[in-house]
Amino acid sequence: MGSNAHHDRSIAPSDIEALIELLLAGELGCAPHVVSRLAAELNADALTIREVAGRLTPAQRHGLRPLPNPLPLVPAIARAFHDLILPARDRDLLLALSVSLDDRLAPLLAFDGRSAVEIAAAPVGRHLVLRVGRARFIDPRLAIWLRARTATTVVGAVHDRLSTVCADHGDRVGADWHRARASFHGDPATAAELTRIARELSEAGHPDRALLLAREATKHAVGVDRDEAYLVAGASSVGAGFAVEAAAWLGRLFPHGTERFRLQGLAGLITARAHLHGTVPDVDPGSLRPRTDDPDDWYSWARAAALAAVLCAERDDRSGMRSWLEALREGSARVGAERSLRDPAVALAWLIAGERDREDVSGSGPLTGRMLRGLRAALDGDVDRGLRLLGTANDAMEAEVDPLVAGFEYSPVVRAYRAVVEALLLSWRGDIGVARDRLIRAALELPIAMPFAGLGVVLARRLDLAVLGAVGPVSRALTAAFPPTVKIDQLLDRAIEAFLAGDFDDAATSVRLWLDLGAPQTTFSVPGLDEVALTWEADGADSGIVAPPEVFLGHELRIRIATMTDGRWRTEREEVHLVARTLRSPFARARVEAMLGIQCAIRDEHVVARRHLQSAQRLFELAGATAWARSIHHRLDRLDMLDRTGDVADPLEACRHAWSQLLTARELEAAMLAVGGAGNREIAAALNVSVRTVEVHLGRVFAKLDVRKRVELTALAHRTNQHL
């Protein structure tokens, strides 16, 4: 359908999530924002949506190409209107609405000749909602049925009549659009105007409609005008998140397209290919340098270099980032854009790469302005100020040019960047439930998988785990729709899910595998599981992780707790607790309180353990981390049960991982055999070492675990198992 007349219908997010679950179950996973669009186009009818999704290509389902226009006629739609008979006049009116660019009622009244009251009273009125000068279908599936059941010549005649109506009303855009659609041959006279309007629509934040016009322009334009139409179609596709579509249109400009359009499209092509392949294209920036002295061409090249450098930083490619930054410096110097373009782009790239002590500069607009300033404030320790600087979704619509993404300030992709950063900052502040709600709602509208090399997908999964204890349907759909060449680590997610469910062994196994694979993780810190393993070093400067000081402090405290011997425990526990009370994030403090409670329980300090665990539960509830709170509730129940029964479980598997953070591999094997009752000679035979070596190993084990003899080692193992 050409219009957006039916898109004002409100569909509850819970209904969209149910549709996402249905499609995932049928192995037809769609990006969440695509499901929202299908629900709007198909009256939220589950059977119709499933049938239509089955007709889409993977790229269309994953939001990498636009949906076909019109959507395919499927059996569910055919059955819904199989007995509908329309008089020719009513059919033409409905067809006119289905192919119009917008939902204005006045052109439709001029087209039909009846008043709104007469139309509402006629049989056709039961298919329409006419309100406040607007018109829409009651069931938008009727538009699909009409387009499929009407001869091409009839549709062409309707377009021709609408072209005349639009011209009479001074609507040049509509007149050119319908004239082009009515023509069965190329009409170069309409192409330039369609391209111009498409560019304006794209820059105003309406890339879907812009792409519709630009694609039509490509069918009619010739020569240089065609290259410009390719550019606008590609740029509109980038703004909407249609990476495959963007790469296809912009790729037509390389290597022989018109120079100025090729250079204007370079940034978009790099963005699309980086998302699809997981890396910024490995090309020499100099090979793409302008061949002329035209300042506009040099600025386009510099802007492409700036964006490529930021994309490299997002993917932890410092070598590529430096190469593109050199090109940015060269291009900016040629056109005098050092302060407006170079400086904020360099600052943003290095901040994303983890260098926060660079010059305190920023640009303007949503990315190099509000986002850069908001991230910098949060990383300096003031997350509240960071959120204020980031602004609200409405603030992001203020007219302010961003030199890095000029022309895309209002696009879905740039809005997705803002949404991901907002959720990230909220998670850093400890508002886990709020962060998840905001990100889920954004995912139902925007392509949140594109920013920061998929950070939004990872963050959505981790927030689901913290709240639900499992990865929810929206996050699973985001994962399924992510380009197959780009991998999203799921081992640590599995570890978190197992840990929160009380399956410590499965959590430990998943973490070990994750560590063996190099511990892949996002540069920006998202909730992990250092309760089970040292997931990154406490010194943020060396870890490569980008996070506020409080995130590093919380991590450092948890590591101190996990690695304390009994001797250190007696002298340092209260100090750690006092420092933990300075944490402003309820989520970060709750995790420290939980670990203090577990360690107290291991040491049979049950009264203190219960106090810490109860504090952790309340703080997790305050943070909206429901799954973590539920996990602590189960630990408290288990502690109560142990107080009543004194039951002791098999210690070996739980202790093996818990002690692996303190002992070498050989020391760990000797300790576990000793806990199992083996004597020194038996241990020596099992490890194929001398008895003296076993004595040395056990001596070190006793020292590290702060025990004096085997019976104390065995008791510690039993206590550790009970509370992990």
KERO-849106 format. One line per 8 residues: number of its first residue (from 0); for each residue x, y, z of C-alpha. Coordinates in pm, whole numbers, plus 50000, padded with zeros to 5 digits. Layout:
NUM	X,Y,Z ~ ...
END
This chain:
0	50000,50000,50000 ~ 50134,50339,49908 ~ 49984,50525,50203 ~ 50036,50520,50577 ~ 49666,50568,50640 ~ 49625,50264,50858 ~ 49943,50302,51066 ~ 49777,50498,51345
8	49615,50184,51490 ~ 49754,50100,51832 ~ 49869,49743,51899 ~ 49978,49652,52251 ~ 50345,49553,52291 ~ 50232,49230,52460 ~ 50035,49140,52146 ~ 50341,49206,51931
16	50551,48984,52159 ~ 50295,48705,52124 ~ 50319,48734,51744 ~ 50700,48728,51764 ~ 50681,48407,51971 ~ 50443,48253,51717 ~ 50680,48329,51427 ~ 50984,48201,51616
24	50801,47875,51687 ~ 50738,47836,51314 ~ 51105,47911,51232 ~ 50998,48237,51069 ~ 51183,48472,51302 ~ 51142,48838,51209 ~ 51308,49148,51350 ~ 51071,49290,51614
32	51014,49617,51427 ~ 50924,49415,51117 ~ 50662,49222,51317 ~ 50517,49553,51435 ~ 50490,49668,51075 ~ 50328,49341,50967 ~ 50081,49366,51253 ~ 49982,49716,51141
40	49955,49615,50774 ~ 49765,49291,50846 ~ 49518,49389,51116 ~ 49726,49201,51377 ~ 49576,48875,51248 ~ 49809,48595,51357 ~ 49730,48350,51076 ~ 49770,48616,50808
48	50099,48736,50956 ~ 50236,48383,50966 ~ 50137,48318,50604 ~ 50282,48648,50483 ~ 50605,48594,50679 ~ 50640,48260,50502 ~ 50639,48443,50167 ~ 50908,48694,50265
56	51278,48655,50198 ~ 51510,48623,50500 ~ 51642,48975,50433 ~ 51288,49115,50441 ~ 51199,48926,50760 ~ 51518,49045,50927 ~ 51461,49410,50839 ~ 51753,49421,50595
64	51523,49489,50298 ~ 51188,49671,50294 ~ 50866,49474,50291 ~ 50716,49422,49946 ~ 50457,49679,49841 ~ 50189,49556,49836 ~ 50232,49258,50066 ~ 50156,48921,49905
72	49800,48795,49880 ~ 49788,48486,50102 ~ 49501,48240,50161 ~ 49396,48403,50488 ~ 49339,48737,50310 ~ 49166,48572,50015 ~ 48926,48394,50253 ~ 48853,48715,50445
80	48718,48889,50130 ~ 48618,48598,49908 ~ 48253,48705,49887 ~ 48313,49081,49867 ~ 48154,49241,49563 ~ 48216,49612,49507 ~ 48057,49851,49257 ~ 48318,49997,49024
88	48294,50342,49186 ~ 48349,50204,49537 ~ 48627,49979,49416 ~ 48807,50274,49255 ~ 48773,50481,49574 ~ 48922,50205,49789 ~ 49192,50143,49530 ~ 49276,50515,49527
96	49325,50507,49905 ~ 49540,50194,49876 ~ 49785,50356,49629 ~ 49794,50708,49777 ~ 50109,50839,49939 ~ 49925,50968,50246 ~ 49589,50948,50421 ~ 49446,51293,50341
104	49074,51279,50276 ~ 49036,51585,50049 ~ 49207,51435,49739 ~ 48997,51119,49777 ~ 48675,51323,49789 ~ 48783,51511,49476 ~ 48868,51180,49310 ~ 48533,51021,49398
112	48293,51318,49373 ~ 48093,51230,49684 ~ 48103,51404,50022 ~ 48241,51235,50331 ~ 47885,51196,50466 ~ 47771,51030,50144 ~ 48067,50792,50142 ~ 48013,50699,50506
120	47647,50623,50434 ~ 47720,50416,50124 ~ 47811,50043,50134 ~ 48177,50137,50093 ~ 48157,50323,50425 ~ 48169,50002,50625 ~ 48526,49949,50504 ~ 48655,50295,50597
128	48724,50520,50892 ~ 48683,50887,50798 ~ 48792,51121,51072 ~ 48941,51471,51104 ~ 49021,51500,50736 ~ 49188,51157,50723 ~ 49089,50821,50581 ~ 49199,50467,50655
136	49084,50111,50604 ~ 48905,49941,50891 ~ 49086,49623,50788 ~ 49407,49716,50601 ~ 49423,49368,50448 ~ 49152,49484,50208 ~ 49410,49706,50035 ~ 49625,49399,49961
144	49326,49205,49830 ~ 49222,49494,49606 ~ 49569,49543,49458 ~ 49603,49171,49385 ~ 49254,49133,49236 ~ 49257,49444,49016 ~ 49394,49451,48663 ~ 49712,49651,48605
152	49535,49874,48355 ~ 49269,49964,48611 ~ 49534,50048,48873 ~ 49712,50261,48613 ~ 49391,50448,48536 ~ 49339,50523,48908 ~ 49695,50656,48931 ~ 49632,50874,48626
160	49316,51025,48779 ~ 49493,51083,49110 ~ 49776,51260,48927 ~ 49525,51510,48790 ~ 49359,51555,49131 ~ 49694,51616,49302 ~ 49799,51865,49036 ~ 49470,52054,49081
168	49535,52068,49458 ~ 49890,52197,49413 ~ 50042,51869,49533 ~ 50343,51843,49302 ~ 50481,51537,49481 ~ 50159,51340,49454 ~ 50108,51450,49094 ~ 50455,51332,48986
176	50429,51010,49188 ~ 50096,50905,49042 ~ 50196,51014,48691 ~ 50506,50797,48713 ~ 50306,50502,48847 ~ 50048,50544,48568 ~ 50315,50533,48300 ~ 50402,50197,48149
184	50715,50350,47998 ~ 50998,50557,48144 ~ 50905,50916,48221 ~ 51232,51108,48282 ~ 51040,51431,48342 ~ 50907,51300,48675 ~ 51234,51147,48800 ~ 51417,51459,48915
192	51121,51586,49118 ~ 51062,51245,49277 ~ 51430,51225,49372 ~ 51426,51574,49521 ~ 51121,51503,49734 ~ 51261,51163,49834 ~ 51576,51332,49961 ~ 51370,51578,50166
200	51158,51299,50312 ~ 51468,51098,50402 ~ 51624,51394,50581 ~ 51295,51458,50765 ~ 51299,51107,50913 ~ 51062,50929,50672 ~ 51298,50685,50496 ~ 51032,50428,50404
208	50830,50677,50205 ~ 51150,50832,50066 ~ 51264,50492,49942 ~ 50928,50437,49775 ~ 50971,50757,49572 ~ 51342,50708,49505 ~ 51292,50354,49376 ~ 51025,50482,49142
216	51262,50756,49028 ~ 51530,50497,48938 ~ 51287,50341,48689 ~ 51249,50666,48499 ~ 51575,50858,48540 ~ 51866,50842,48299 ~ 52233,50940,48318 ~ 52337,51159,48610
224	51978,51178,48735 ~ 51974,50799,48770 ~ 52292,50806,48980 ~ 52130,51062,49208 ~ 51822,50841,49238 ~ 52049,50546,49328 ~ 52212,50762,49595 ~ 51883,50872,49751
232	51741,50518,49741 ~ 52056,50390,49912 ~ 52066,50669,50170 ~ 51699,50617,50254 ~ 51767,50246,50297 ~ 52056,50312,50536 ~ 51842,50545,50744 ~ 51571,50280,50773
240	51819,50005,50860 ~ 51775,49818,50530 ~ 52143,49722,50503 ~ 52109,49474,50216 ~ 51893,49718,50018 ~ 52136,50003,50086 ~ 52438,49801,49976 ~ 52257,49708,49654
248	52162,50065,49557 ~ 52484,50236,49664 ~ 52695,49959,49517 ~ 52569,50065,49173 ~ 52764,50389,49210 ~ 53097,50205,49238 ~ 53333,50228,49066 ~ 53199,50429,48770
256	52909,50636,48904 ~ 52902,51013,48904 ~ 53184,51125,49136 ~ 52991,51355,49367 ~ 52709,51102,49417 ~ 52956,50819,49464 ~ 53139,51011,49736 ~ 52812,51117,49900
264	52709,50750,49911 ~ 53041,50622,50047 ~ 52951,50665,50415 ~ 52621,50481,50368 ~ 52783,50195,50178 ~ 53049,50150,50447 ~ 52778,50151,50717 ~ 52567,49890,50538
272	52855,49655,50466 ~ 52996,49687,50818 ~ 52661,49576,50961 ~ 52625,49288,50717 ~ 52980,49153,50748 ~ 53074,49249,51101 ~ 53381,49448,50992 ~ 53441,49776,50815
280	53546,49708,50451 ~ 53922,49654,50435 ~ 54010,49917,50176 ~ 54275,50185,50156 ~ 54095,50515,50224 ~ 54335,50684,49983 ~ 54203,50471,49695 ~ 53865,50639,49742
288	54009,50992,49760 ~ 53833,51254,49538 ~ 53976,51302,49191 ~ 53883,51671,49183 ~ 53943,51978,49398 ~ 53571,52025,49461 ~ 53534,52107,49836 ~ 53199,51926,49852
296	53362,51605,49726 ~ 53642,51633,49982 ~ 53391,51694,50261 ~ 53193,51384,50160 ~ 53513,51179,50166 ~ 53611,51320,50506 ~ 53267,51245,50648 ~ 53283,50888,50518
304	53625,50851,50684 ~ 53486,50987,51011 ~ 53198,50741,51011 ~ 53425,50452,50912 ~ 53657,50535,51204 ~ 53364,50529,51449 ~ 53241,50199,51303 ~ 53591,50052,51345
312	53594,50168,51707 ~ 53259,49996,51765 ~ 53415,49672,51638 ~ 53736,49708,51841 ~ 53943,49752,51521 ~ 54197,50009,51631 ~ 54422,49962,51330 ~ 54137,50034,51090
320	54022,50322,51308 ~ 54362,50490,51294 ~ 54379,50448,50917 ~ 54041,50615,50867 ~ 54124,50888,51119 ~ 54430,50979,50912 ~ 54205,51013,50608 ~ 53964,51223,50816
328	54246,51459,50915 ~ 54353,51498,50553 ~ 54002,51559,50424 ~ 53907,51797,50705 ~ 54220,52004,50648 ~ 54130,52042,50279 ~ 53788,52193,50359 ~ 53850,52360,50696
336	53628,52118,50889 ~ 53871,52043,51170 ~ 53653,52179,51449 ~ 53309,52099,51309 ~ 53373,51744,51184 ~ 53719,51610,51270 ~ 53741,51692,51641 ~ 53402,51553,51755
344	53439,51244,51533 ~ 53787,51174,51674 ~ 53657,51223,52029 ~ 53365,50987,51973 ~ 53580,50717,51810 ~ 53836,50719,52091 ~ 53568,50722,52361 ~ 53405,50413,52208
352	53750,50254,52185 ~ 53799,50305,52558 ~ 54017,50617,52567 ~ 53839,50866,52792 ~ 54123,51110,52860 ~ 54115,51269,52515 ~ 54037,51635,52461 ~ 53693,51730,52592
360	53526,51832,52266 ~ 53188,51755,52117 ~ 52987,51842,51812 ~ 52616,51900,51766 ~ 52309,51693,51695 ~ 52212,51349,51822 ~ 52544,51158,51797 ~ 52850,51386,51819
368	52647,51624,52036 ~ 52399,51474,52283 ~ 52518,51112,52271 ~ 52887,51198,52302 ~ 52828,51438,52590 ~ 52594,51193,52765 ~ 52838,50903,52740 ~ 53128,51118,52856
376	52935,51236,53164 ~ 52833,50880,53250 ~ 53188,50750,53210 ~ 53308,51031,53435 ~ 53077,50896,53705 ~ 52760,51104,53669 ~ 52511,50875,53495 ~ 52215,51094,53590
384	52374,51389,53410 ~ 52455,51162,53118 ~ 52088,51074,53081 ~ 51989,51441,53100 ~ 52243,51532,52831 ~ 52125,51246,52612 ~ 51780,51400,52629 ~ 51438,51250,52573
392	51312,51102,52249 ~ 51134,51432,52178 ~ 51453,51630,52240 ~ 51621,51420,51973 ~ 51381,51570,51719 ~ 51514,51922,51767 ~ 51649,52077,51449 ~ 52024,52045,51501
400	52267,51928,51233 ~ 52511,51655,51327 ~ 52824,51675,51111 ~ 52882,51300,51137 ~ 52535,51195,51021 ~ 52409,51506,50843 ~ 52077,51432,50675 ~ 52012,51132,50902
408	51947,51310,51232 ~ 51582,51197,51244 ~ 51633,50856,51084 ~ 51535,50529,51258 ~ 51901,50421,51273 ~ 52016,50734,51456 ~ 51714,50712,51686 ~ 51816,50351,51752
416	52160,50473,51865 ~ 51993,50700,52117 ~ 51765,50420,52241 ~ 52054,50178,52294 ~ 52264,50436,52479 ~ 51968,50530,52700 ~ 51914,50165,52797 ~ 52287,50124,52856
424	52303,50425,53089 ~ 51991,50311,53274 ~ 52151,49971,53328 ~ 52467,50140,53459 ~ 52249,50338,53699 ~ 52093,50014,53821 ~ 51745,50069,53674 ~ 51739,49724,53516
432	51362,49689,53477 ~ 51321,50037,53329 ~ 51616,49982,53093 ~ 51460,49660,52965 ~ 51116,49817,52913 ~ 51264,50110,52718 ~ 51482,49887,52501 ~ 51201,49642,52425
440	50971,49926,52318 ~ 51246,50071,52101 ~ 51307,49730,51942 ~ 50942,49714,51835 ~ 50991,50034,51636 ~ 51360,50075,51546 ~ 51650,49869,51404 ~ 51834,49852,51737
448	52065,49574,51614 ~ 52266,49819,51401 ~ 52424,50056,51657 ~ 52757,49967,51818 ~ 52800,49640,51627 ~ 52499,49471,51788 ~ 52531,49607,52143 ~ 52153,49647,52158
456	52104,49274,52095 ~ 52348,49171,52369 ~ 52204,49426,52612 ~ 51846,49315,52543 ~ 51942,48954,52617 ~ 52122,49041,52943 ~ 51835,49262,53064 ~ 51589,48982,52988
464	51799,48742,53194 ~ 51812,48985,53486 ~ 51435,49039,53482 ~ 51289,48713,53344 ~ 51565,48464,53414 ~ 51556,48366,53045 ~ 51596,48532,52707 ~ 51255,48664,52601
472	51090,48656,52257 ~ 51196,49006,52147 ~ 51561,48936,52228 ~ 51547,48595,52060 ~ 51397,48757,51751 ~ 51673,49020,51751 ~ 51931,48742,51772 ~ 51769,48540,51493
480	51752,48847,51267 ~ 52117,48945,51319 ~ 52332,48900,51005 ~ 52466,48541,51001 ~ 52823,48659,50941 ~ 52818,48840,51278 ~ 52823,48623,51590 ~ 52648,48706,51916
488	52807,48520,52206 ~ 52546,48315,52391 ~ 52763,48105,52624 ~ 52775,48368,52897 ~ 52400,48417,52862 ~ 52353,48045,52921 ~ 52581,48068,53224 ~ 52376,48354,53373
496	52050,48168,53311 ~ 52186,47855,53480 ~ 52330,48051,53772 ~ 52000,48228,53839 ~ 51818,47894,53819 ~ 52051,47751,54084 ~ 52245,47522,53849 ~ 52596,47620,53949
504	52760,47328,53765 ~ 52607,47422,53429 ~ 52695,47788,53490 ~ 53056,47697,53568 ~ 53084,47475,53261 ~ 52947,47746,53031 ~ 53182,48005,53178 ~ 53481,47775,53131
512	53391,47726,52764 ~ 53339,48101,52725 ~ 53682,48170,52873 ~ 53839,47905,52650 ~ 53695,48086,52348 ~ 53861,48412,52450 ~ 53583,48558,52667 ~ 53414,48755,52383
520	53221,49054,52511 ~ 53106,49400,52412 ~ 53334,49700,52467 ~ 53061,49881,52661 ~ 53000,49700,52989 ~ 52678,49498,53016 ~ 52574,49281,53313 ~ 52796,48972,53323
528	52869,48696,53574 ~ 53188,48760,53767 ~ 53021,48573,54056 ~ 53144,48261,53876 ~ 53462,48375,53699 ~ 53702,48665,53667 ~ 53539,48788,53348 ~ 53766,49089,53316
536	54040,49248,53518 ~ 53948,49492,53791 ~ 54174,49759,53643 ~ 53946,49924,53388 ~ 54237,50090,53209 ~ 54374,49752,53102 ~ 54052,49558,53051 ~ 53933,49720,52727
544	53590,49756,52890 ~ 53416,50095,52875 ~ 53212,50167,53188 ~ 53161,50423,53467 ~ 53388,50407,53774 ~ 53108,50253,53983 ~ 53083,49953,53750 ~ 53455,49888,53798
552	53424,49937,54173 ~ 53139,49686,54201 ~ 53337,49436,53996 ~ 53649,49489,54206 ~ 53455,49428,54528 ~ 53302,49106,54394 ~ 53645,48981,54290 ~ 53786,49063,54634
560	53506,48868,54798 ~ 53547,48568,54566 ~ 53922,48542,54626 ~ 53938,48606,55002 ~ 54096,48345,55227 ~ 53955,48296,55576 ~ 54236,48510,55714 ~ 54161,48801,55483
568	53789,48751,55532 ~ 53812,48828,55902 ~ 54002,49152,55840 ~ 53851,49277,55511 ~ 53482,49178,55507 ~ 53358,49483,55694 ~ 53575,49714,55483 ~ 53428,49567,55164
576	53079,49610,55303 ~ 53140,49974,55391 ~ 53270,50045,55041 ~ 52972,49859,54889 ~ 52737,50094,55071 ~ 52877,50382,54862 ~ 52748,50220,54541 ~ 52450,50419,54413
584	52332,50151,54172 ~ 52094,49917,54356 ~ 52183,49640,54112 ~ 52560,49675,54161 ~ 52527,49690,54540 ~ 52284,49396,54547 ~ 52537,49175,54369 ~ 52802,49262,54628
592	52558,49203,54916 ~ 52464,48867,54762 ~ 52826,48754,54740 ~ 52891,48867,55098 ~ 52590,48665,55207 ~ 52705,48355,55022 ~ 53056,48378,55164 ~ 52920,48430,55517
600	52703,48121,55474 ~ 53003,47918,55353 ~ 53181,48018,55675 ~ 52878,47919,55888 ~ 52799,48283,55978 ~ 52432,48226,55904 ~ 52285,48525,56089 ~ 52508,48770,55902
608	52457,48577,55579 ~ 52082,48610,55607 ~ 52112,48986,55666 ~ 52325,49036,55353 ~ 52100,48814,55141 ~ 51786,48993,55255 ~ 51945,49328,55165 ~ 52042,49188,54825
616	51688,49067,54760 ~ 51535,49406,54841 ~ 51793,49589,54627 ~ 51738,49356,54332 ~ 51364,49418,54361 ~ 51429,49792,54368 ~ 51640,49760,54051 ~ 51365,49564,53875
624	51600,49263,53845 ~ 51325,49016,53929 ~ 51516,48701,53834 ~ 51810,48796,54056 ~ 51572,48870,54345 ~ 51403,48533,54294 ~ 51743,48361,54296 ~ 51830,48522,54630
632	51490,48422,54770 ~ 51572,48060,54685 ~ 51911,48094,54855 ~ 51742,48221,55169 ~ 51502,47926,55160 ~ 51795,47689,55121 ~ 51975,47854,55412 ~ 51666,47808,55629
640	51643,47444,55525 ~ 52009,47381,55607 ~ 51959,47538,55949 ~ 51675,47291,56010 ~ 51820,46974,55859 ~ 52195,47020,55830 ~ 52192,46827,55499 ~ 52521,46826,55310
648	52544,46763,54936 ~ 52827,46629,54724 ~ 53094,46901,54726 ~ 53317,46806,54437 ~ 53164,46979,54134 ~ 53069,47301,54311 ~ 53405,47336,54481 ~ 53605,47254,54173
656	53499,47576,54002 ~ 53481,47791,54315 ~ 53836,47699,54411 ~ 53974,47721,54057 ~ 54002,48098,54099 ~ 54250,48050,54386 ~ 54440,47729,54305 ~ 54656,47609,54019
664	54529,47313,53816 ~ 54755,47064,54001 ~ 54671,47210,54342 ~ 54301,47188,54259 ~ 54327,46820,54159 ~ 54517,46736,54478 ~ 54265,46927,54691 ~ 53963,46757,54535
672	54116,46412,54577 ~ 54195,46492,54939 ~ 53837,46608,54999 ~ 53725,46278,54848 ~ 53920,46089,55115 ~ 54231,45988,54920 ~ 54562,45960,55108 ~ 54887,46114,54989
680	55007,45794,54820 ~ 54675,45754,54637 ~ 54686,46115,54525 ~ 55047,46072,54406 ~ 54951,45767,54203 ~ 54647,45940,54054 ~ 54848,46245,53950 ~ 55160,46048,53856
688	55382,46255,54088 ~ 55583,46187,54401 ~ 55439,46186,54753 ~ 55664,46482,54831 ~ 55508,46679,54544 ~ 55162,46599,54681 ~ 55267,46731,55023 ~ 55390,47052,54860
696	55063,47093,54666 ~ 54848,47037,54974 ~ 55062,47273,55180 ~ 54995,47546,54929 ~ 54625,47457,54921 ~ 54600,47484,55299 ~ 54775,47823,55292 ~ 54560,47966,55013
704	54232,47842,55163 ~ 54339,47930,55516 ~ 54287,47581,55665 ~ 54530,47377,55876 ~ 54439,47015,55806 ~ 54235,46784,55584 ~ 53928,46778,55804 ~ 53901,47158,55780
712	53950,47138,55402 ~ 53668,46884,55372 ~ 53436,47091,55593 ~ 53506,47401,55385 ~ 53426,47207,55067 ~ 53091,47094,55209 ~ 52998,47445,55320 ~ 53098,47588,54981
720	52874,47343,54799 ~ 52576,47413,55021 ~ 52573,47783,54940 ~ 52674,47796,54573
END
